[in-house]
Amino acid sequence: MKVSLNWLRQYLDIDLDPEVVGEILTGTGLEVEGMEKVESIPGGLAGVVVGHVLECGQHPNADRLSLTSVDVGEAEPLSIVCGAPNVASGQHVLVATVGTTLHPLNGEPFKIKKGKIRGEVSAGMICAEDELGLGDDQDGIIVLEKPFEPGTPAAEVYELEEDYVYEIGLTPNRSDATNHLGVAFDLAAALNVNHDREVQVRRPDVSAFREGSEAPIPVTVTDPSQAPRYAGLTIENLNIAPSPDWLRQRLLAIGVRPINNVVDVTNFVLHELGQPLHAFDLDQFGGGGIVVEKLPEGTKFLSLDEVERSLSADDLMICDANHQPMCIGGVFGGLNSGVSDQTTRIFLEAAHFEAGTIRRSSMRHTLRTDAAKVFEKGSDPNITVYALKRAALLLEEVAGAKVTSKLLDLYPEPVKPLEVVVRDQRVVDLIGAPLSRAQVQSILESMGMEITASDDASITVAVPTNKSDVTREVDVIEEILRIYGFNNVPEPQMITTAMVVAPQPDPHAIRELIGDLLAANGFYEMMALSLSESRYYGEVKEGQRQEGLVYINNTSNVHLDIMRPGMLMSALEAVAHNQNRKENDLRLFEFGRTYHLKGEKYKEVNHLTLTLTGQKQTETWHPTPKGGGEVSFYTLKSAVNLVLQRLGIDGYRTDEAPAETFGYGLRYHKGPMELVDFGAVHPLHLRTADVKQDVFFADFNWDNIMRVLPRKPIQVQTPGKYPSVRRDLALVLDKGVAFAEVERLAGKAEKNLLREVNLFDVYENEEQLGAGKKSYAVSFLMASDERTLKEKEVEKVMKSIEGTLTKQLGAEVRR
């Protein structure tokens, strides 16, 4: 939110430096994120002064140039060559003196230098409108209508302002500070309490307002809970024109584009008082009345930006008596009912709408207007009529308007200030400073909070209706602290804290450990949305929901309608996003959660995922080294095993991964407890996500990983002193037998000497091996920590392994 210092000075007598004002605002909780100096004319017309043309004659060497002598308040008049056809002696003009930098309306800035033009000295420049940035007239020089003392700065002639504009990081709870008057009250309170200044806020005077004699336009509000207060006036005799300079300067300073005097007044009052207004062209009304209602789902509405919008049944609409929509209430106007250059009569609306309805409509139609931002924070229901009167008086001033109707005010249940009991001791306990009752009362009264009752231990505070977020004792104490000043709270000499013992193993430490491990091995961490699209998980009839999915009401993006039940689609969306930007070689990991609905209970599961696609290494002029090329299932498997090995997890079983997720892959588990599924992503999912190359994906159930973590430190084994012995077997097995079974049974047959079991070849040929058979070439590595193995020991181990595999798996050893 932008706040103008000059605008604030309309309500406060402050002569502080802009930087000091910014510091005070930040101290009250209105954090100043930036400050900008604003000039109504670039350069502020510095160096441009009033000149009196004493003499004007023909240039001796040029037919279209004049040679002038101009008094600019210096000891001697200036000799200036001028090319304007309207220059003449006796005129009062604007002169840019030597050294002045001009900022023309069209073109680059340039500096005035003393020189000769066609042989005659020229020590300045008599200026036209466009040369000074004052307008687009370039037919001749500016001739001032009334005389000024020569040498008077041009900035005084045009009453130019130098302003400072603050960018305020307004938090969503500060409904009272969405406008300049609200900020002025905070600033005045801080000055009164902490800076020993007696500052009073001057509210705009509306005592001159007079109602008209005609009956107001009939208005029907179908649901007062959606529009608790609706007020309006009929105003006629409007002369639509550009706004006066003061009004334009106020709006331009805060980044609001002036349009015309009527629209500018509504914008001015919005940013002055925090009350959105809307002006309807009376000649565009149908049926001569207004209905505030909700229209059927899908009703078409042509908005002010010439976009046809499809309305929701939850949108609160301002309609004419024929139920034709004219405005999305509190959000955006319609194209055909707004003020145009031909408008002479308007109905001026000021309303208080229910905040949630406005917020949903604003988000649904992606219309983040200034009015919507005020209403969704909670506007002040008791300022509507005051704002109407203020706007009407301004329209009388700048547009020649006349109020012709009585003031309409539909307010069936007036909102009264909420009364909150504040305990003296609670103030001291929460703020941490020994505030006296007198200090507290002074702070509250400086913010316009009335003390309605008191006793020995507490006071009762009436909270103004513009503070919609202040509803509890703690909220009032927060208001007190804002003005008292965070910096005034004393720092304790001793800080006490409770001892917190981290769980063992520490989940955060384990996560950091694995994140560092993966990053060190070339992976990049990704963070996907927890929202997903239900279409990924099966088709259902319209209006129905899939069982087990956690649906949400996402009005800003209706496609993201569920909390993700799986991690895969998030990873594939990230891959597709990168591939569309020519990033095809990816190594990604993500810590995240999935969400499930079982019966009436919600369940969240933590995960770690790995995603690989593309080339193992970046392109190089060297020949591809061994192990280069594209990533594969085994690239992923090595990463999965690395994670488990680093965590000290072993003794898991191996099965095939779920076929609905993977084209092929493995699952590591301990009994029914799944640890990780990994493999090549099924082509169906690749097509759904529009991914154009193979992707390898691993999904760790991180909750189960934490459950099986060893509670003892990981043991490090030193390399053996004695040589190892390798033996190979060619085993003919049924095709359904996995290598993991061979590995498990071999380890069961020999627990002491067997160190490794590896598969180094798979052979399939039904003519040689038989139907339904395959051949595994398996290596067995044996060693002892105490001695060199003898041949008889090795043979004994191998016979034991062969016997176990033959008996348990029906294996046949190929010789």
C-alpha positions in Angstrom: 0.0 0.0 0.0 1.3 3.5 -0.9 0.9 6.4 1.5 1.7 10.0 0.6 3.3 12.2 3.2 1.7 15.4 1.8 -1.7 13.6 2.0 -1.1 12.8 5.6 -0.2 16.4 6.3 -3.8 17.3 5.3 -4.9 15.7 8.6 -1.8 16.3 10.8 0.5 19.3 11.5 3.9 17.5 11.3 7.2 19.0 10.2 9.3 15.9 10.7 11.8 14.6 8.2 10.3 12.0 5.9 12.8 9.4 7.2 11.7 10.0 10.7 8.1 9.7 9.8 8.9 6.4 8.1 10.6 5.1 11.2 7.6 6.0 13.4 5.2 4.3 11.0 7.4 1.1 11.1 7.4 1.3 14.9 3.6 1.2 15.0 3.5 -2.0 12.9 3.0 -0.2 9.5 6.3 -1.5 8.1 7.8 0.9 5.6 9.3 -1.3 2.9 10.5 1.7 0.8 10.3 5.4 0.4 10.3 7.4 -2.8 10.6 11.1 -3.6 7.9 12.1 -6.0 7.8 15.3 -8.1 4.6 16.3 -9.9 6.9 17.6 -12.8 10.2 15.7 -13.4 13.0 17.9 -12.1 10.6 20.1 -10.2 11.3 23.0 -12.7 14.5 23.6 -10.9 16.5 26.5 -12.5 13.4 27.8 -14.4 12.3 31.3 -13.4 9.9 34.1 -14.4 11.4 36.5 -17.0 10.1 39.9 -18.2 10.8 40.4 -21.9 12.2 44.0 -22.0 13.0 44.1 -25.7 12.2 41.9 -28.7 13.5 42.4 -32.2 14.3 40.6 -35.4 17.5 38.4 -35.3 19.9 40.1 -37.8 21.0 36.8 -39.4 17.8 34.7 -39.3 14.2 35.5 -40.5 12.5 33.1 -38.1 14.4 34.0 -34.9 14.0 36.8 -32.5 16.6 38.5 -30.3 15.3 39.3 -26.9 16.5 41.0 -23.7 14.9 39.4 -20.6 14.9 40.5 -17.0 15.2 37.4 -14.7 15.9 39.3 -11.5 19.6 39.4 -11.9 21.9 42.5 -12.1 21.8 42.5 -15.9 19.1 41.3 -18.3 19.8 38.2 -20.3 20.3 38.1 -24.1 18.2 35.2 -25.4 17.6 34.0 -29.0 14.0 32.7 -29.3 12.4 30.9 -32.2 8.8 31.1 -31.0 6.4 33.1 -33.2 4.4 34.5 -30.3 7.3 36.1 -28.3 6.9 39.9 -27.8 8.2 42.6 -25.5 6.3 43.2 -22.3 5.5 39.5 -21.8 6.1 37.6 -18.6 7.6 34.2 -19.6 9.3 31.2 -18.2 13.1 31.1 -18.7 15.4 28.1 -18.3 18.7 29.6 -17.1 22.2 28.4 -18.0 22.9 25.1 -16.3 19.3 24.0 -16.0 18.3 20.5 -17.0 15.0 20.3 -18.8 12.8 17.2 -18.9 10.6 17.6 -22.0 7.3 15.8 -22.3 8.6 13.9 -25.4 12.3 13.3 -25.6 15.4 13.0 -23.5 16.4 15.5 -20.8 18.9 18.1 -22.0 21.0 20.8 -20.3 20.8 24.6 -21.2 24.2 26.0 -22.2 25.4 29.5 -23.1 26.3 29.8 -26.7 25.9 31.6 -30.0 22.9 31.1 -32.4 23.6 32.5 -35.9 26.3 34.8 -34.4 24.2 36.2 -31.5 24.8 35.3 -27.8 22.0 33.3 -26.2 22.2 32.9 -22.4 19.1 30.9 -21.6 15.9 29.6 -23.2 12.3 30.9 -23.2 10.2 27.8 -22.8 7.1 26.2 -24.2 4.8 23.8 -22.3 6.1 20.6 -23.8 9.8 21.7 -23.1 9.0 22.0 -19.4 6.9 18.8 -19.2 3.8 20.9 -18.3 1.7 19.8 -21.3 1.8 18.9 -25.0 1.4 22.4 -26.4 4.4 23.2 -28.6 3.0 26.0 -30.8 4.6 28.7 -28.8 6.2 29.8 -25.6 4.2 30.0 -22.3 3.0 33.6 -21.7 1.9 34.0 -18.1 -1.6 35.5 -17.7 -0.6 37.6 -14.6 2.7 39.3 -14.0 5.2 37.8 -11.5 8.3 39.4 -10.0 11.2 38.5 -12.4 13.3 35.7 -10.9 10.3 34.0 -9.2 10.9 30.3 -9.4 8.5 28.5 -11.8 7.7 26.0 -9.1 6.0 28.7 -7.1 4.0 29.9 -10.2 2.6 26.4 -10.7 2.5 25.5 -7.0 4.4 22.3 -7.6 4.6 19.8 -4.8 7.5 17.7 -3.6 6.1 14.6 -2.0 7.4 11.5 -0.3 5.6 8.2 -0.8 5.9 5.2 1.6 5.4 1.6 0.5 3.7 0.0 3.5 3.8 -3.7 3.9 0.2 -3.9 5.2 -0.6 -7.1 7.0 -4.0 -8.7 6.4 -5.3 -8.0 9.9 -4.9 -4.2 9.7 -8.4 -3.3 8.4 -8.1 0.1 10.1 -5.0 1.2 8.1 -6.1 0.7 4.5 -6.4 4.4 4.0 -4.6 7.7 4.8 -6.9 8.7 7.6 -6.3 5.4 9.4 -2.6 5.8 9.0 -2.8 9.4 10.3 -4.5 8.2 13.5 -1.7 5.7 14.2 1.0 8.3 13.4 -0.8 10.9 15.7 -1.0 8.3 18.5 2.7 7.5 18.3 3.6 11.2 18.3 1.4 12.0 21.3 2.6 9.0 23.4 6.3 8.7 22.5 7.4 12.0 21.0 5.8 14.6 23.3 3.9 16.2 20.6 0.3 17.4 20.9 -1.1 16.3 17.5 -4.8 16.1 16.7 -6.2 14.5 13.6 -8.3 16.8 11.5 -11.2 14.8 9.9 -12.5 16.2 6.6 -15.5 18.5 7.4 -18.8 17.4 5.9 -21.0 19.8 7.8 -21.8 21.7 4.6 -23.5 18.6 3.1 -27.2 19.0 2.2 -29.6 16.4 1.1 -31.9 16.8 -1.9 -35.7 16.8 -1.9 -36.4 13.9 -4.2 -37.1 10.3 -3.0 -34.0 8.0 -3.3 -33.9 5.3 -5.8 -35.6 2.2 -4.5 -33.1 -0.5 -3.3 -33.7 -4.1 -2.3 -31.1 -6.2 -0.5 -32.2 -9.8 -0.7 -29.8 -11.0 2.0 -28.7 -8.4 4.6 -26.1 -10.7 6.0 -24.2 -10.3 2.7 -24.6 -6.5 2.6 -25.3 -5.4 6.2 -25.3 -1.7 5.1 -26.2 -0.2 1.8 -26.3 3.6 1.3 -26.5 5.9 -1.7 -27.3 9.3 -3.2 -28.6 10.6 -6.5 -26.4 13.3 -7.9 -27.1 15.3 -11.1 -25.8 18.2 -13.1 -22.4 16.6 -13.5 -19.8 18.1 -15.8 -17.4 15.3 -16.7 -13.9 16.7 -17.1 -10.3 16.2 -16.1 -9.7 16.6 -12.4 -8.0 19.7 -11.0 -4.3 19.5 -10.4 -4.4 18.9 -6.6 -6.6 15.9 -7.1 -4.6 14.5 -9.9 -1.4 15.0 -7.9 -2.8 13.1 -4.9 -3.7 10.1 -7.0 -0.6 10.1 -9.2 1.6 10.1 -6.1 0.2 6.8 -4.9 0.2 5.2 -8.4 -3.5 5.7 -9.3 -4.2 6.8 -12.8 -6.6 9.8 -13.0 -9.5 9.2 -15.3 -12.1 11.9 -14.9 -13.3 14.1 -12.0 -16.1 11.7 -10.9 -14.1 8.5 -10.9 -11.1 10.3 -9.4 -13.3 11.5 -6.5 -14.4 7.9 -5.7 -10.8 6.8 -5.8 -9.7 9.7 -3.6 -12.3 8.9 -1.0 -11.3 5.2 -1.1 -7.7 6.0 -0.3 -8.6 8.8 2.1 -11.3 7.1 4.3 -11.0 3.4 3.3 -14.6 3.3 2.0 -15.0 2.0 -1.6 -17.6 3.9 -3.6 -19.2 3.1 -7.0 -20.9 5.5 -9.3 -23.6 4.2 -11.6 -24.8 6.1 -14.6 -28.5 6.7 -13.9 -29.4 6.8 -17.6 -28.2 3.2 -17.9 -30.5 1.8 -15.2 -33.3 -0.6 -16.1 -36.5 -0.4 -14.1 -35.4 2.6 -12.1 -34.2 0.6 -9.0 -31.4 -1.5 -7.6 -31.4 -5.1 -6.3 -28.5 -6.5 -4.4 -28.7 -10.3 -5.0 -27.0 -13.4 -6.2 -27.7 -14.6 -9.8 -27.9 -18.2 -11.1 -24.7 -20.1 -11.8 -23.2 -19.3 -15.2 -25.0 -15.9 -15.7 -22.9 -13.8 -18.2 -21.6 -10.4 -17.1 -19.6 -7.9 -19.2 -17.2 -6.2 -16.9 -15.5 -2.8 -17.2 -12.4 -4.4 -18.8 -14.6 -5.6 -21.7 -14.3 -9.3 -20.6 -17.4 -11.4 -20.5 -17.3 -13.3 -17.2 -19.3 -16.3 -16.1 -20.8 -15.6 -12.7 -20.8 -18.0 -9.7 -24.0 -18.5 -7.7 -21.9 -17.2 -4.8 -21.1 -13.8 -6.4 -22.9 -10.9 -4.8 -24.2 -8.7 -7.7 -25.6 -5.2 -7.9 -28.4 -5.4 -10.4 -31.0 -3.0 -11.8 -34.7 -3.6 -11.2 -34.8 -5.9 -14.2 -32.2 -8.1 -12.5 -29.6 -7.3 -15.1 -26.1 -7.3 -13.4 -24.3 -3.9 -13.3 -21.5 -4.6 -10.8 -19.8 -7.5 -8.9 -20.5 -6.1 -5.5 -17.3 -4.7 -3.9 -15.1 -6.0 -6.7 -15.6 -4.6 -10.2 -18.0 -2.6 -12.2 -19.8 -3.4 -15.4 -19.0 -1.9 -18.8 -22.4 -0.4 -19.5 -23.3 1.1 -16.2 -20.1 3.0 -15.4 -19.4 6.7 -15.8 -18.7 7.9 -19.3 -18.0 11.3 -20.9 -21.8 11.7 -21.6 -22.8 11.0 -18.0 -24.8 13.8 -16.2 -26.6 11.8 -13.5 -25.3 9.2 -11.2 -26.3 7.0 -8.3 -23.4 7.0 -5.8 -23.1 3.8 -3.8 -21.4 3.3 -0.4 -21.8 -0.1 1.2 -20.5 -2.5 3.7 -20.2 -6.1 2.4 -19.5 -9.4 4.1 -15.7 -9.9 3.8 -15.6 -13.6 2.9 -18.0 -13.2 0.0 -16.0 -10.4 -1.5 -12.7 -12.3 -1.1 -14.0 -15.4 -2.8 -15.4 -13.4 -5.7 -12.2 -11.4 -6.1 -10.1 -14.6 -6.1 -12.5 -16.5 -8.3 -12.4 -13.9 -11.1 -8.8 -12.9 -10.4 -9.8 -9.3 -9.9 -7.6 -7.9 -7.1 -9.0 -4.4 -7.1 -8.3 -1.8 -4.4 -11.9 -2.0 -3.4 -11.8 -5.7 -3.0 -8.6 -5.5 -0.9 -10.4 -3.2 1.5 -13.7 -5.2 1.8 -11.9 -8.5 2.3 -10.1 -7.2 5.3 -13.3 -5.9 6.8 -14.5 -2.4 6.0 -16.0 -0.1 8.6 -19.8 -0.3 8.5 -20.1 3.0 10.3 -18.2 5.2 7.8 -20.4 4.7 4.7 -22.7 7.7 5.1 -19.7 9.9 6.1 -17.9 8.9 3.0 -20.9 9.6 0.8 -21.2 13.1 2.2 -17.4 13.7 1.7 -17.7 12.5 -1.9 -20.8 14.5 -2.6 -19.1 17.7 -1.4 -16.0 17.0 -3.5 -18.2 16.4 -6.6 -19.9 19.7 -6.0 -16.4 21.3 -5.9 -14.8 19.7 -8.9 -17.7 18.7 -11.2 -20.4 21.3 -10.4 -22.7 18.5 -9.1 -25.9 18.8 -7.2 -27.4 16.3 -4.7 -31.0 15.8 -5.8 -32.2 12.9 -3.5 -32.5 12.2 0.1 -29.8 10.0 1.5 -30.7 6.3 1.3 -29.3 4.2 4.2 -30.4 0.5 4.6 -28.9 -0.5 7.9 -31.3 -3.0 9.6 -28.9 -4.1 12.3 -26.4 -1.4 13.2 -23.0 -2.6 14.3 -21.9 -1.2 17.6 -18.4 -1.0 19.0 -17.3 -4.2 20.7 -16.6 -3.9 24.4 -13.6 -5.8 25.6 -12.4 -6.1 29.2 -8.7 -5.5 29.6 -6.9 -6.5 32.8 -4.1 -4.4 34.1 -1.9 -7.3 35.1 -2.5 -9.0 31.8 -1.2 -6.0 30.0 2.0 -6.0 32.0 2.4 -9.8 31.6 2.1 -9.8 27.8 4.0 -6.7 27.0 6.7 -7.2 29.6 6.8 -3.6 30.7 5.3 -2.0 33.8 2.7 0.1 32.1 0.5 2.1 34.4 -3.3 2.4 34.1 -2.8 6.1 33.1 -0.4 5.1 30.3 -2.7 2.5 29.0 -5.7 4.9 28.9 -3.7 7.5 27.2 -2.6 5.1 24.5 -6.1 3.8 23.9 -7.7 7.2 23.8 -5.1 8.4 21.4 -6.3 5.7 19.0 -9.9 6.6 19.4 -10.7 3.7 21.8 -13.2 4.9 24.5 -13.0 3.6 28.1 -16.6 2.8 29.0 -16.0 1.3 32.5 -13.3 0.5 35.0 -12.6 -1.1 38.4 -9.6 -1.7 40.5 -8.2 -4.5 38.3 -9.5 -3.8 34.7 -11.0 -1.4 32.2 -13.6 -1.9 29.6 -12.7 -0.7 26.1 -15.0 0.1 23.2 -13.2 -1.0 20.1 -14.0 1.2 17.0 -15.8 -0.6 14.2 -12.9 0.0 11.8 -10.7 -2.4 13.7 -12.5 -5.7 12.6 -9.6 -7.8 13.8 -9.6 -6.5 17.4 -12.0 -8.8 19.2 -10.2 -10.1 22.3 -8.3 -8.9 25.2 -5.0 -10.0 23.7 -5.9 -8.0 20.5 -6.4 -4.8 22.5 -3.1 -5.4 24.3 -1.4 -5.8 20.9 -2.8 -2.4 19.9 -1.4 -0.9 23.1 2.0 -2.4 22.4 2.1 -1.1 18.8 1.8 2.5 20.0 3.8 2.1 23.2 6.7 0.8 21.0 8.4 -2.5 20.7 11.7 -0.7 21.3 10.5 0.6 24.6 10.0 -2.9 26.1 13.0 -3.5 28.4 15.3 -6.4 27.8 15.5 -8.8 30.7 18.8 -9.3 32.4 18.2 -13.1 32.6 16.4 -15.3 30.1 15.0 -18.6 31.3 14.1 -21.4 29.0 13.0 -25.0 29.2 15.4 -27.8 28.3 14.2 -29.5 25.1 15.6 -32.9 24.4 15.5 -33.9 20.7 14.1 -37.3 19.9 16.4 -40.1 19.0 16.9 -40.4 16.2 16.3 -36.7 15.4 14.0 -36.5 12.3 15.4 -33.1 11.3 19.0 -34.2 11.6 18.3 -37.4 9.6 16.6 -35.4 6.9 19.5 -32.9 6.7 22.0 -35.8 6.6 20.3 -37.4 3.6 19.7 -34.1 1.8 23.4 -33.3 2.1 24.3 -36.8 0.8 22.1 -36.5 -2.2 23.2 -32.9 -3.0 26.8 -34.1 -2.8 25.9 -36.8 -5.4 24.6 -34.4 -8.0 20.9 -34.2 -7.0 18.9 -30.9 -6.7 16.2 -30.5 -4.2 12.7 -29.7 -5.5 9.7 -28.4 -3.7 6.4 -29.2 -5.4 2.9 -28.1 -4.5 0.9 -30.2 -2.1 -2.0 -29.6 -4.4 -2.8 -31.8 -7.4 -5.4 -32.6 -10.0 -8.0 -35.3 -9.4 -8.0 -36.2 -13.1 -4.6 -37.9 -12.6 -6.3 -40.5 -10.4 -9.2 -41.7 -12.5 -12.3 -40.5 -14.2 -15.5 -39.9 -12.3 -18.9 -38.6 -13.2 -19.5 -34.9 -12.8 -20.4 -34.0 -9.2 -19.0 -37.2 -7.8 -15.8 -37.6 -5.9 -13.2 -40.4 -5.8 -12.9 -42.4 -2.6 -9.8 -41.8 -0.5 -8.9 -38.4 -2.1 -8.8 -35.2 0.0 -10.7 -32.6 -1.9 -10.3 -28.8 -1.4 -12.3 -25.8 -2.5 -9.6 -24.0 -4.6 -11.3 -20.9 -6.0 -8.1 -19.4 -7.5 -7.2 -22.6 -9.5 -10.1 -25.0 -9.9 -7.9 -27.7 -11.5 -5.8 -28.1 -8.4 -8.8 -29.6 -6.5 -7.1 -32.2 -4.2 -4.3 -32.7 -1.8 -1.8 -35.0 -3.5 -2.3 -38.7 -2.7 1.0 -39.7 -4.3 4.4 -38.1 -5.1 4.8 -39.3 -8.6 2.8 -36.8 -10.6 4.5 -33.9 -8.8 7.8 -35.2 -9.9 6.6 -35.7 -13.5 5.2 -32.2 -13.6 8.6 -30.9 -12.5 10.3 -33.0 -15.3 7.9 -31.7 -17.9 8.4 -28.1 -16.8 12.2 -28.5 -17.2 12.0 -30.4 -20.4 9.8 -27.6 -21.9 12.7 -25.3 -21.2 15.3 -27.6 -22.7 16.6 -29.0 -19.4 16.5 -32.7 -20.1 19.2 -34.1 -17.7 17.7 -34.1 -14.2 18.5 -35.5 -10.8 15.9 -34.4 -8.3 14.9 -35.2 -4.8 12.0 -34.0 -2.7 10.9 -34.4 0.9 7.1 -34.1 1.0 3.8 -35.4 2.2 0.8 -37.3 0.7 -2.7 -37.0 2.0 -5.4 -39.6 2.3 -9.0 -39.9 3.6 -9.9 -43.2 5.3 -13.5 -43.2 6.4 -13.8 -39.9 8.3 -10.1 -39.7 9.3 -7.3 -37.9 7.4 -3.9 -39.4 7.2 -0.6 -37.7 6.2 2.5 -39.7 5.1 6.0 -38.4 4.8 8.1 -39.3 1.7 11.4 -38.9 0.1 11.5 -39.2 -3.7 14.3 -39.5 -6.2 13.8 -38.7 -9.9 16.3 -39.4 -12.6 16.1 -38.7 -16.4 18.4 -37.9 -19.3 22.2 -38.3 -19.4 24.4 -39.4 -16.5 27.0 -36.8 -17.4 27.1 -33.4 -19.2 28.3 -33.3 -22.8 32.1 -33.3 -23.2 34.6 -33.5 -26.1 36.1 -36.6 -24.4 34.9 -40.0 -25.6 32.1 -41.2 -23.3 33.8 -42.9 -20.3 32.7 -46.2 -19.0 29.5 -45.8 -17.1 28.4 -42.8 -19.2 25.3 -42.5 -21.4 21.7 -42.3 -20.2 20.6 -43.0 -16.6 19.0 -46.4 -16.1 17.3 -48.4 -13.5 20.6 -49.3 -12.1 21.6 -45.7 -11.7 18.5 -45.2 -9.6 19.1 -48.5 -7.7 22.6 -47.4 -6.7 21.2 -44.1 -5.3 18.5 -45.9 -3.4 21.0 -48.3 -1.9 23.3 -45.4 -1.1 20.6 -43.8 1.0 19.8 -47.0 2.9 23.4 -47.8 3.4 24.1 -44.3 4.8 21.2 -44.8 7.3 22.5 -48.3 8.3 19.3 -50.0 7.1 19.8 -53.6 6.0 18.0 -57.0 6.2 15.2 -55.9 4.0 13.4 -58.2 1.5 12.9 -57.5 -2.2 9.7 -57.8 -4.3 8.5 -56.4 -7.6 7.3 -52.8 -7.5 3.6 -52.1 -8.2 2.8 -52.6 -11.9 0.3 -49.7 -11.9 3.1 -47.2 -11.2 6.2 -48.7 -12.7 6.9 -50.4 -16.0 9.4 -52.5 -14.0 11.0 -52.0 -10.7 11.6 -53.3 -7.2 10.1 -52.9 -3.7 12.3 -53.1 -0.6 10.3 -54.0 2.5 10.6 -55.5 6.0 7.6 -57.8 6.4 4.5 -55.7 5.6 6.4 -52.5 6.2 7.2 -50.9 2.8 10.5 -49.0 2.7 10.9 -47.9 -0.9 9.4 -48.6 -4.4 11.6 -47.7 -7.3 11.9 -48.3 -11.1 11.1 -47.1 -14.5 7.9 -45.0 -14.5 5.0 -46.6 -16.5 4.6 -45.0 -20.0 0.9 -44.2 -19.2 2.0 -41.8 -16.5 4.6 -40.3 -18.8 1.9 -39.6 -21.4 -0.4 -38.1 -18.8 2.3 -35.6 -17.7 3.5 -35.0 -21.3 7.0 -36.2 -20.5 8.9 -37.2 -23.6 11.7 -39.4 -22.3 12.2 -42.3 -19.8 12.0 -41.3 -16.1 13.3 -43.4 -13.2 11.6 -42.7 -9.9 12.0 -43.9 -6.3 9.5 -43.3 -3.5 10.7 -43.8 0.1 8.0 -44.1 2.8 9.9 -41.8 5.1 7.8 -42.6 8.1 8.7 -46.3 7.8 12.3 -45.4 7.2 12.4 -43.6 10.5 10.7 -46.5 12.2 13.4 -49.0 11.1 16.4 -46.8 11.7 18.9 -48.7 13.8 19.1 -47.3 17.4 22.8 -48.2 17.6 25.7 -46.3 15.9 26.6 -47.6 12.5 29.5 -50.0 12.7 32.4 -49.5 10.3 34.2 -52.6 9.0 37.8 -52.4 8.1 39.0 -54.2 4.9 40.1 -57.8 5.5 43.8 -58.7 5.8 43.3 -62.0 4.0 42.5 -62.6 0.3 39.0 -63.4 -0.8 37.9 -66.3 -3.1 35.3 -66.1 -5.8 33.3 -68.9 -7.3 30.7 -68.6 -10.1 27.6 -70.7 -10.7 25.3 -70.8 -13.7 21.8 -71.6 -12.4 18.8 -72.7 -14.4 15.7 -71.4 -12.7 12.0 -70.8 -13.3 11.4 -67.4 -14.9 9.4 -66.4 -11.8 12.3 -66.7 -9.5 13.9 -63.3 -8.6 17.6 -62.9 -7.9 16.8 -61.6 -4.5 15.6 -65.1 -3.5 19.0 -66.6 -4.7 20.8 -64.0 -2.6 18.7 -64.6 0.4 19.0 -68.4 0.4 22.8 -68.2 -0.3 23.2 -66.0 2.8 21.1 -68.4 4.8 23.2 -71.4 3.7 26.5 -69.7 4.7 26.5 -66.9 7.3 30.2 -66.7 8.2 32.4 -66.8 5.1 30.1 -65.5 2.4 30.6 -61.8 1.8 28.9 -60.9 -1.5 26.4 -62.5 -4.0 26.2 -60.7 -7.4 24.3 -61.3 -10.6 26.5 -60.7 -13.6 24.5 -62.3 -16.5 21.0 -63.4 -17.4 20.4 -65.8 -20.3 17.0 -66.9 -21.8 16.7 -69.5 -24.6 13.8 -71.9 -24.4 15.3 -74.2 -27.0 18.3 -74.8 -24.9 17.0 -74.2 -21.3 13.4 -75.4 -21.7 10.0 -73.6 -21.5 9.6 -71.1 -18.7 13.3 -71.3 -17.8 16.1 -68.7 -17.5 19.8 -68.8 -16.5 21.4 -66.7 -13.9 25.2 -66.3 -13.8 25.9 -65.6 -10.1 29.2 -64.9 -8.4 29.9 -65.7 -4.7 32.7 -63.9 -2.8 34.1 -65.6 0.3 36.7 -64.4 2.9 37.7 -64.8 6.5 39.0 -62.2 8.9 41.3 -64.7 10.6 43.0 -66.8 7.9 43.4 -67.5 4.2 40.7 -69.9 3.1 41.6 -73.4 2.0 40.2 -75.0 -1.1 38.3 -77.6 1.0 36.5 -74.9 3.0 35.5 -73.1 -0.2 34.2 -76.3 -1.8 32.2 -77.1 1.3 30.6 -73.7 1.3 29.7 -74.0 -2.4 28.2 -77.5 -2.0 26.0 -76.1 0.8 24.8 -73.2 -1.3 24.2 -75.5 -4.3 22.2 -77.9 -2.2 20.1 -75.1 -0.7 19.3 -73.5 -4.0 18.5 -76.9 -5.6 16.2 -77.9 -2.8 14.5 -74.6 -2.2 14.2 -73.2 -5.7 14.6 -76.3 -7.9 17.7 -74.8 -9.4 19.8 -76.8 -11.8 23.6 -76.0 -12.0 24.9 -75.8 -15.6 28.4 -77.2 -15.9 
